[in-house]
């Protein structure tokens, strides 16, 4: 039963680490939340919707993509692909 002592010690160390990690993480999270005034620091979106759609035939699709990318690099508006 001499081999049981190190195993038991390792399990207790892991358990104590888990307990202190949970408590420390909760305290740290509460501190950060209090410093932010209770506000969330992210915005949630349900979906992203394009502002414009471009429909082209398959035969000219590559040319359309090239032209749209050309508009983006020359500052020709807020066109997105």
C-alpha positions as CSV (number, residue, x, y, z in Angstrom):
1,X,0.0,0.0,0.0
2,X,3.0,2.2,-0.2
3,X,2.2,3.1,-3.8
4,X,-1.2,4.5,-2.8
5,X,0.2,7.5,-0.9
6,X,1.6,9.3,-4.0
7,X,-1.5,8.6,-6.0
8,X,-3.7,9.9,-3.2
9,X,-1.5,12.9,-2.8
10,X,-1.7,13.7,-6.5
11,X,-5.4,13.4,-6.6
12,X,-5.8,15.7,-3.6
13,X,-3.4,18.2,-5.2
14,X,-5.5,18.1,-8.4
15,X,-8.7,18.5,-6.4
16,X,-7.4,21.5,-4.4
17,X,-6.1,23.0,-7.6
18,X,-9.5,22.7,-9.2
19,X,-11.3,24.2,-6.2
20,X,-8.9,27.1,-5.9
21,X,-9.0,27.7,-9.6
22,X,-12.8,27.8,-9.6
23,X,-12.8,30.2,-6.7
24,X,-10.0,32.4,-8.1
25,X,-11.6,32.5,-11.5
26,X,-15.0,33.5,-10.1
27,X,-13.4,36.3,-8.0
28,X,-11.4,37.5,-11.0
29,X,-14.5,37.5,-13.2
30,X,-16.5,39.4,-10.6
31,X,-13.8,42.0,-10.3
32,X,-13.6,42.5,-14.0
33,X,-17.4,42.7,-14.3
34,X,-17.4,45.3,-11.5
35,X,-14.7,47.4,-13.1
36,X,-16.7,47.4,-16.4
37,X,-19.8,48.7,-14.6
38,X,-21.8,45.6,-15.3
39,X,-21.7,46.1,-19.0
40,X,-21.0,43.3,-21.5
41,X,-17.9,43.8,-23.6
42,X,-19.3,42.2,-26.8
43,X,-22.2,42.6,-29.2
44,X,-24.3,39.7,-30.3
45,X,-25.6,39.4,-33.9
46,X,-28.2,36.9,-35.0
47,X,-27.0,36.9,-38.6
48,X,-25.0,38.9,-41.1
49,X,-26.8,40.2,-44.1
50,X,-25.1,41.6,-47.2
51,X,-25.9,45.2,-48.3
52,X,-25.9,44.2,-52.0
53,X,-26.2,41.1,-54.1
54,X,-24.6,40.7,-57.5
55,X,-26.2,38.1,-59.9
56,X,-24.2,37.1,-63.0
57,X,-24.1,34.2,-65.3
58,X,-21.5,31.5,-64.6
59,X,-19.7,32.3,-67.8
60,X,-18.8,35.8,-66.6
61,X,-18.5,35.1,-62.9
62,X,-14.7,35.3,-62.8
63,X,-14.8,38.6,-64.6
64,X,-17.4,40.0,-62.2
65,X,-15.3,39.0,-59.1
66,X,-12.3,40.7,-60.7
67,X,-14.2,43.9,-61.3
68,X,-15.7,43.9,-57.8
69,X,-12.3,43.4,-56.2
70,X,-11.0,46.3,-58.4
71,X,-13.7,48.5,-57.0
72,X,-12.7,47.7,-53.4
73,X,-9.0,48.5,-54.0
74,X,-9.7,51.8,-55.8
75,X,-12.2,53.0,-53.1
76,X,-15.2,52.8,-55.4
77,X,-17.7,52.4,-52.5
78,X,-18.5,49.9,-49.9
79,X,-19.0,46.9,-52.2
80,X,-18.4,43.6,-50.4
81,X,-17.8,40.1,-51.9
